[in-house]
Amino acid sequence: MSFSSFSSLRSNLVMLALFVAAGLVATQRTCAQQQVVLLRGVRLIDGTGAPPREHVSLLLRDGRIEKVGETMVVPPGTQVRELSGKTVMPGLISAHSHLGLIVDDAESSATGYTRENVSAQLKQFERYGVTTIMSLGVNRDLVYELKKEQKEGKLDGATIFTAGRGIGVPGGAPGLQAAADQIYRPATVAEARKDVDELAARHADMVKIWVDKGHGSMPEMTPEIYKAVIDEAHKQKLRVAAHEYALEDAKQLVVDDVDVLAHSVRDQVVDDAFIQSMKQHKVWYVPTFTVDESFFVYAGRPDFMQSPFFQQAAGPKLMAKFDAPGYAEKVNQDPQTEQHRKDFAVGQQNLKKLFDAGVSVGFGTDSGALPGRIPGFAEHHELELMVQAGLTPMQAITTATGDNAKLLHLTDRGTVAAGKRADLLILDADPLVDIHNTQKIFAVYHDGRSIADLPVN
């Protein structure tokens, strides 16, 4: 046999092996979905904000919740899990996360948006009970292939929704290490509309724009550009989420019909006029406290850093950075650290004010954007920070489940009810007593499948 013939045969065998492996994965997922499971005797937090129910049973079939009730007939062949004392709540939904921007959770990378890295991050989200994410910008077009594979049952991990590349301006935000094909940077209105049309053609789930001058360090997207983006997106039946920082920008974006403010307003306390405008225009507000806190919190060595729940999510390379001599001193001496602390405090004050006034509040973390915004862990910690800001544990959980499903227009998840996807967190303790108990994960179900390789409590 010639070398070229052998090489061709080897290539064909490799392709056949990959095809068979993909088929096995799909078959395993299908079999897992078809298994009937009864979760019996749980405390149920259903994601609607309603009071918890005791001694509830859930029947799962084909990836869905078939029945919810106190008592029920057990179909033959059902796997029964006796879960007295456990709490069940919906899987967490993040309306603002990122993929492929960090490697090993420790380093920003312009070349990290690979199938292997993104897949690993999706699995980490899933292990930590974050069963759905909106990857809100800075995606390579690979994300559309991965979405398709998930729909075909060929890719595990948190379910992806995406804003594709997202739209910034030349030289402006986001100031992240990213390849040229991860962000659109239109210089004209015509280019901006063209970019939106391309996102629509690729079936992006949302459009992301960056409207921020980085404390005066970079050019800011002009109203002319972002108005064109919002107008074209709405023509294409797409909603627009805006990265913003300043109250002045947020006010104008709301008037110009943006759909989601993807970060807290942090430069000053919001006023009543802004609150009324948010309510009038039905704009969603996503706080993302992790953004500001991640710049300084690890220098203080908080107790959570000693937990396996945190350390397994952070990984050894990021932990080594935190443990390195001089790390805390460098953070504390950074002239920007005090500003981040102020931004965090203002953001917390604004969430409470907006929430109490009836503004629609969603849930996101910016996890995956930079080292320290740790996929999976960040979402549980964000719940804690929302409670710290003045929300009750039930209110925080509802923003991250049922309310976030509304934000993302997802009618098949976010709450625990018959017909919904079986995306569930099973906890060893009641998070309504202590929000930290969302970290006491006993099991995760995603699309009816029990997820193995859980983090250590």
Buried (B, 14 or more C-beta within 10 A) or exposed (E): EEEEEEEEEEEEEEEEEEEEEBEEBBEEBEEBBEBBBBBBBBBBBBBBBEEBBEEBBBBBBBBBBBBBEEEBEEEEEBEEBEBEEBBBBBBBBBBBBBBBBBBBBBBBBEEBBBEEBBBBBBBBBBBBBBBBBBBBBBBBEBBBEBBEBBEEBBBBBBBBBBBBBBBBBEEBBBEBBBBEEBBBBBEEBEBBBBBBBBBBEBEBBBBBBBBBBBEEEBEBBEBEBBBBBBBBBBEBEBBBBBBBBBBEBBBBBBEBBBBBBBBBBBBEEBEEEBBEBBBEBEBBBBBBBBBBBBBBBBBEEEEBBEBEBBBBBBBEEBBEBBEEEEBBEEBEEBEEBEBBBEBBEBBBBBBBBBBEBEBBBBBBBBBBBBBBBBBBBBBBBBBBBBBBBBBEBBBBBBBBBBBBBBBBEBEEBBBBBEEBBBBBBBBBBBBBEBBBBBBBBBBBBBBBBBBEEBBEB
